[in-house]
Amino acid sequence: MLTAAALLAVLAIAGCGRSDFKNDPRPPIPAVVSVKMAPDGVGVSPREFGAGLVNFTVANLTNRTGSLAIHGPVDATTNPIGPGDADTIKVQMQTGSYEASTNGFSVRPFSFKVGPERPTGQNQLLLP
């Protein structure tokens, strides 16, 4: 009886876990990009960054309501942003050339580039 219980315990322990578990690295840390919609045009900072998740913080520095439109390999548009307000949009960017313009009023668009995917966030401390 004791031998059967020990054998059952060994089989139960051997069945736990997987030996083929793949430890995929974390995705890149999201980039934070600032965008201004101003009377003299749209501005994006930084002008170049790597592909992956990007958090665009958009400030409307004009006296009209409008939205930001991003055109390129990936297209995205913010909700309407009131004068003096700001909004955030998260976009999964791909490598390529882009143009940021406004909807609702006409100002000079801004061109920017997205490079290869940013490195993994693996082994980065204090990440959420």
C-alpha positions as MATLAB code, in Angstrom:
seq = 'MLTAAALLAVLAIAGCGRSDFKNDPRPPIPAVVSVKMAPDGVGVSPREFGAGLVNFTVANLTNRTGSLAIHGPVDATTNPIGPGDADTIKVQMQTGSYEASTNGFSVRPFSFKVGPERPTGQNQLLLP';
ca = [
       0.000    0.000    0.000;
       2.822    2.394    0.901;
       4.657    1.525   -2.319;
       1.538    2.224   -4.400;
       1.060    5.624   -2.710;
       4.722    6.532   -3.314;
       4.449    5.479   -6.967;
       1.275    7.551   -7.376;
       2.991   10.585   -5.794;
       5.989   10.252   -8.146;
       3.685   10.036  -11.181;
       1.699   13.078  -10.026;
       4.853   15.152   -9.523;
       6.282   14.048  -12.892;
       3.058   15.133  -14.604;
       3.308   18.710  -13.264;
       4.823   21.335  -15.512;
       5.915   21.202  -19.117;
       9.374   20.494  -20.393;
       8.676   22.285  -23.704;
       7.854   25.682  -22.109;
       9.138   28.515  -24.281;
      10.183   31.598  -22.342;
       9.411   34.303  -24.907;
      11.057   37.655  -24.222;
       8.906   40.614  -23.223;
       7.792   43.013  -25.948;
       9.653   46.318  -26.349;
       8.939   49.031  -23.798;
       6.276   51.385  -25.264;
       7.805   54.533  -26.755;
       6.475   57.906  -25.633;
       6.201   60.462  -28.455;
       5.019   64.070  -28.094;
       2.999   65.713  -30.858;
       1.997   69.363  -31.101;
      -0.687   70.785  -33.329;
       0.244   74.463  -33.590;
      -0.683   77.323  -35.949;
       2.702   76.928  -37.675;
       2.231   73.179  -38.268;
       2.387   69.743  -36.694;
       5.519   68.656  -34.806;
       6.579   65.185  -33.637;
       9.325   64.569  -31.077;
      11.421   62.492  -31.330;
      11.486   62.551  -35.122;
      12.722   58.934  -35.364;
      11.964   55.946  -33.126;
      11.657   52.182  -33.405;
       8.626   50.090  -34.309;
       6.362   48.662  -31.611;
       3.746   50.129  -29.300;
       3.892   53.934  -29.231;
       2.009   56.249  -26.864;
       1.411   59.531  -28.712;
       0.609   62.486  -26.443;
      -1.010   65.139  -28.632;
      -1.365   68.784  -27.583;
      -3.632   71.144  -29.513;
      -1.972   74.564  -29.319;
      -4.387   76.206  -31.742;
      -7.659   78.029  -31.167;
      -9.718   75.423  -33.103;
     -10.900   71.900  -32.381;
      -9.205   69.259  -34.508;
      -7.763   65.776  -34.494;
      -4.387   64.308  -35.370;
      -4.206   61.916  -38.328;
      -1.200   59.618  -38.835;
      -0.753   58.182  -42.333;
       1.774   55.545  -43.406;
       2.087   51.768  -43.097;
      -0.287   52.150  -40.116;
      -3.051   54.785  -40.063;
      -4.494   56.237  -36.861;
      -6.620   59.220  -35.839;
      -7.276   60.778  -32.443;
     -10.647   61.880  -31.157;
     -11.363   65.601  -31.638;
      -9.124   67.672  -29.364;
     -10.329   71.066  -28.168;
      -8.184   74.209  -28.175;
      -5.560   74.025  -25.429;
      -6.396   70.376  -24.654;
      -4.378   67.189  -24.982;
      -5.149   63.562  -25.803;
      -3.263   60.272  -25.887;
      -3.454   57.561  -28.521;
      -1.721   54.165  -28.490;
      -0.639   52.794  -31.857;
       1.231   49.598  -32.791;
       3.662   51.178  -35.282;
       5.443   49.352  -38.099;
       8.683   50.313  -39.839;
       8.274   52.967  -42.541;
       7.719   56.623  -43.374;
       4.751   58.466  -41.890;
       3.049   61.834  -42.097;
       1.190   63.524  -39.231;
      -1.489   66.031  -40.207;
      -4.607   67.578  -38.729;
      -8.285   67.056  -39.423;
     -10.540   70.035  -38.768;
      -8.105   72.775  -39.797;
      -5.222   73.099  -42.206;
      -1.636   73.414  -40.992;
       1.653   72.151  -42.390;
       1.975   68.330  -41.949;
       5.051   66.702  -40.413;
       6.991   63.710  -41.758;
       8.698   61.213  -39.468;
      10.258   57.752  -39.695;
       9.765   54.571  -37.704;
      12.820   52.325  -37.710;
      13.241   48.632  -36.910;
      11.539   47.178  -33.846;
      12.959   48.393  -30.553;
      14.801   45.875  -28.345;
      12.924   43.694  -25.883;
      11.990   44.953  -22.432;
      13.405   41.728  -20.957;
      15.659   42.275  -17.932;
      14.468   45.882  -17.502;
      13.785   46.536  -13.839;
      10.843   48.459  -12.386;
       8.518   47.991  -15.349;
       4.793   47.636  -14.782;
];
